[in-house]
Amino acid sequence: MATEKLLVNDIVQLLHTAFPDLSRNNVLALAQAGRVRIVPPGVDIFREGDHGTSLFVLDQGEVYIIVHADDDQEILVDTLGPTGYFGEMAFLGDTSRMATIRTATECRLLEVDQTDFLAIAHTNPSLLRTLLRQIIGHIRRTDRAVINELNIKNDALQEAYADLEAQESLRSQVIVTLSHELRTPLTSIRGYLALINQGAMVGNALKVALESIARNVERLIGHTNDLLLLYEMYPKTTDWEYVNVSDVLIEAFHTARAIMEAEATAVTMDINRDLPEIYADRRSLVLAARALIENAFKFSPEKKPIGIHAFCENGGEIAIAIRDEGIGIPETEFDRIFDPFYRLEKEGATHLFPGLGVGLTIAKFVVDRHNGRITVSSKPGEGSLFTIILPCQAA
């Protein structure tokens, strides 16, 4: 009996460490849904592609996380130790396992079956909401870590590529990043919908679930807008010609406003009449201006007005300035904001902004091709000013 009591205490301590957001009462409730398993080394707890709905929390030992290549070759992705958990994707919704989990040593783990968990969650909505929130946050943090690691590796390669090679590298990053960025909102939506269909979400819990679904739909819309930008970034042919800056900005503004309809706000446009035409690829220059205007809309959550100003700089250059009164950018981030997929959004931030973080990357890429430059001036809480500076003879 003493051993059994110690085991229960161990389970409670394990769950408290793995899910620190849960209250003690919620931990005790969750412990009722779990059962302890001892698994010898070299055993697949589940395999990639298997169907299952259990969540596993590792108490003792280590497991390998393995994925399979197209030729069925096994690739070791990570090693997980005590207090780590796995199987959360299938636990949230009816989906197949994303990887193979194999014991590296003898393991003691707690298995929480979705059916047993839901039976308890029906009478404890706070347990359901808190656990889902933490698991979804865990998935997002894991994806962020993978993306950051990939970005570090890709940054080292970028210096060795010019123009077309850099484009291909960015495309590769898009595929990897998008797969992770889409997984979190889709998993959240699918998980909540599955629980709603099972009748597990009622009253206030249902309201919270629907709000989460709505937020994640907005996130997916933001990703879709970024994909359209990326698609248009690589035209099959470029068409260099003398273009009117006013026409470029008006087209960019109308396109951005149509796409960012929900976020769009009042805009003032001041374009000097004496601006000379510039030699440019009109299509890509519209894309660069549109990306900056969309960012101004997006990062002005209180919908304060933005301004667009085009004028001649000293020395025969043309400047296109886009100002907003939004959240602003710390000066320490100026060197990073043009990096692919870099976003100012942080975990637990007041405002969450949809998108992959490629707008400024696209704008800089286009402006560099026109032998121009982009400057930034910004302060947190006061807004930002991005200025495209182009030579009159850009090509």
N, C-alpha and C positions, 0 to 999 in steps of 0.2 A: 504493500500500500504506500509506503514511504517513497519507493521508487516511482510509482505512478504519480504521486503528488509532485515530485521533482520534475517529472517529464512534463506535466501540465505547466508548471512554472517556466520550464525551458521554452515551451511553445509560446507562452505569453510574452516572454522576453524577446524571443526571435521575431515575433510579429511586430512588437513595439519598435524594435530596431529597424526592421525592413520598411515599416510604414509609420514613420514618426508623427504624421499628421493625425493619426487615429487616436481618439481618446481611450482611456483604459477600458471603459465599458464597451466601446466598439471592438477593441482588441479581444476582450473576453468573448464577445459574440462571434467574432471571426474565428477564434480558436475552436469553437464548437463545430464549425463546418470543415475542419481539417482533420486529416489522418496522417500519422507518421509512417514513413516508408524507409527501409534500409535497402540500399541498392549497391551491389558489388561493383568493383571497377570494370571498365570495358563494356558496360551495358548501355544501349541506347534507351534513354527514358522515353523519347519519342523521336521520330524521324521527319525530316523535311517532307512536306506534302501530306503527312498524316492528318486525320481529323481528330480533334479533341477539344475539350472545353475546360480542362483543369489548369489552375495556376499552381506553380511549384515554388516554394521558398526553401532555399538551401540552408541547413543548420550546420552540418559538418561535411568536410570534404571539398572536392573541386570537380567541376564539370567543364567539358569542352563545348564551345558553340561552333558548329560546323555547317558550311553551306556546300552545295555541289555545283560544279561547273557543267557546261553543256555536255562534255564527254563523261560526266558522272564522276569526275575527279573530285576528291574531298579537299576543301580549303578550310583550314583552321582560322576562324575569325577572332575568337577571344577565349579567355579562360575566366570562369566565374567561381568565386569563393563564397564562404559563409555570409549569410544575410542577403545574398543576391537572390533575385527571383527571375523566373522565366515562364513562358507560356501565356503572357498577359494578352497578346494579340488575340488568340483563340478564346481566352477567358472573356474578353469584352464582346465578342460576336462570333457567329458561326462561320469560322474561316479555317483554312488549313494551316498547319505549322509552317513557320517561315524558315526554320533551320532545324538541324539535328542536334540534340543535346545528348552527349555521351559522358558517362562518369569517368573521370581520370583517376579517382581513388574511390574507396568505399565511401558512400555518401548517406547521410541521414537528412531527409527532407520532409517537408510538410506539403501534402497535396490538398488543395482546396478545390473541390468540384463545383462547377457553376450551379448545378441543380441544388446541392445542399446549401450553397451560399445564398441563392435566391430565396430559399425557404425562410432563412433568417432575415434577409434584407427586406422582405415583405413587411415585417413588423419593426424594422429599424431603418428608416429612410436616410438618416444621417450617415450610417455606416456605408450605404450604397453610394451616396454622393461623394463622401470624403475619399473612399477607396478608388472610385473611378477617376476623381480629379488627380490623385497622386499617381495612379498608373499612367494616365494620359500624359502627365507632366514628365514622368520617367521616360516614356517613349520619345517625347520631344527633346529632352536633354540628351538622350542617347543619339538621336539623329543629328542634333547640333554638333556633338563631339565627333561623329563620323564625318560630317560635312567640313568641320574645321580642319580635321586631319587631312582630308582630301585637298582642301584649299592650300594648306601648307606645302603639300607635295606638288600641286599644280603650279604654285607660285615659283618654285625652283625651276620648273620647266619653261615657264613663260619667257624667261630671259633668252632662251636658246631659239625661240621661234620669232619669225617676222610675219606680219600681215596674215597670209592665208593659213600658216601653221598655227598662229595664235587663235584664229577663228575656229579651227578644228578642235583645239584644246578647250576653248570655251564651250563648244557644243558638247564635248564629252562631260564637262562639269555640269552643264545644264541637265543632262540625262540623269547623272548620279544624284545631283541635288534635288531635282524634281521628284525622283522616286521617294526620297526621304521626306520632302516637304509635303507631298500629297498623302503619304501614308498616315500621318498623325491626324489631320482633320477627317479623312475618310474613315479611319478606325473609330474615332470619337463618334462620328455620325452613325456609323453602322452599329456600334455598341449601344448607343442610346436608343436607336430605333428598335433593336432586338429586345431591349429591356421594356420599352413601351409596348411592343407587341405581346410580350409575355405578361403584361399587366403589373409589372414590378414598379412602375413609376406612376404615382398618383399624387393629387394635391400639389403641394409646393414642389415636391420632387419632380413632377411632370413639367412644371413651369421652368425649373432650372434646366431640365434636359432640353426643352424646346429652345431656350435661350442659347445653350451651348451649340445646338445644331445650327441655329441661325448664324452664330459667330463663325462657325467653321465653313458654312456655305460662303460667307463673305470672303474668307481666306482663300477658298478655291477660286472665286471670281478674280481675286487679285492675282493668283498664279496664272490664270488664263490670260489676263491682260498682259502679263509679262511675257508669256509665250508668244503672243501676237507681236510684241515688240521685237523679240529675238528672231522670229520668222522673217520679219521685214528688214532685219539688220543685214541679211545676206542676200541681196538681189543677185539674180543670175548675171545681169549686166548693169554697169553704171553709165549714166548719161550726163556727162559734164557739159554745162552750158552757162551762159550768163543769166542769172536769176535776180528777181526783185525780192529784196529782204522782206518787204511788207507782205507780199503774197505768201512767202514761206511761213511767216509767223501767223497769219490769219488761218492758213490751212492747218498748221500745227495746233492752234488754239481750238478750232472747231472739232478736230479729231479727238483731242484730249478731253474736251468738255462732253462729247458724246459718250466716250468710254467711261469717264469718271462722273457720270451723271449724279450719283448719290452724294459724292464728295465735292462736287463743283460749287464754287462760290463766285462772288462778284469779281470782275476783272477790269482793270483799267489798262488801256493800251496806248502808248505814246511812241509813235514812230516818226522820226525826223523826215521831213519831206525831201531834203537834199541828199539822201543816201544814194550812193552809186550802186549799180548792179555789181554782183560778185560772181566769179567763175566758180561753179560748185556743182556737185551732184544733188540736184534739188530734192530727190526722194529721201536720201539719207539725211540731208540737213533738216528737212521737216521732221524726220524721226528723232533727231537729237533735241530739237526745240520741244517737240511733243513730250519726250521723256522728262524734261525739266519742268514743263508745265504740269504734267500729271503728278510729279513729286510735290510740287507746290500745293496742288489741291489735296493730295493725300495727307501731307504732314501739317495741315492746318485744320485740326479736328474741331475747332470752334468756328470754322468757316469765315474767318476774317478775309478781307479782300486781298487779292494778289495783283501785282503790277508787272507789265511787260513794257520794256523801253528799248528802243533801238536807236543808236546814234553813232556818229563818227568819233573815233578816238584820235588822239594826236598821232601823227606819223602815218596817216593813210589807212588806218584799220577801222573795221566796223565792229561795234559792240552790241550784243543782244543780252540785256539784263532782265532776269526774272526774279522778282522779290516776293516773299511771303511773310506773314506775321505769325507763323506757326510755332512748333516746338523748339526749333533751333538745333544747332549742332555744337557740341563742345569743341574748342580749338584743337584739343588733343586727338580728335578723330578725323581731322581734315585730310591727313595722309592716307586714311583707310577707306573713306567713303566711296572712292571710285573703284575699289576692288570688287571683283565679281562676287555676288551673293552676300556682300556685307550689309548688315542692317543695324540700325540704331536700337531696334526693339530689344528689350531685355526681359528676362524672366521676372514676372511680378510687376511689370511696368504699368503705369496708369492707362496708357493708350496702346492698343495693339493694331499694327498696320499690315494689311494683306500685301502679299507680293514676295518675289524671290530676292529682291535687292539687286536688280540688274539695270535699272534705268540710268543711273549715273555712269555705269560702265559703258553702256551703249553710247551715251552722249559723248563721253571722252573719246571713245574709239572713232566716232564719226568726225569729231572736231580735229583730232590728231591727223586723220587722213586729209583734212583740208588745210594742213599746216597751221592750224590755229591752237588755241589753248582755252582752258576753262579756269576761272578764278572763283573763289568762294569766300564770303564774309558772313559770319553768323555768330549768334550768342544764344545760349539756351533760354527759352522763354520769350525771346524777342523776334525770332524769325531768321530767315536766311536770304542771302543774295547770291545767285549764281550768274556769272557773266561769261558768255561765249565771245571770244575775241578772234576775228578772222581777218586775214589780209584781203585787200580788194582783189588781188590776183592770187587766188588760193591754190590754183593747180599749176 
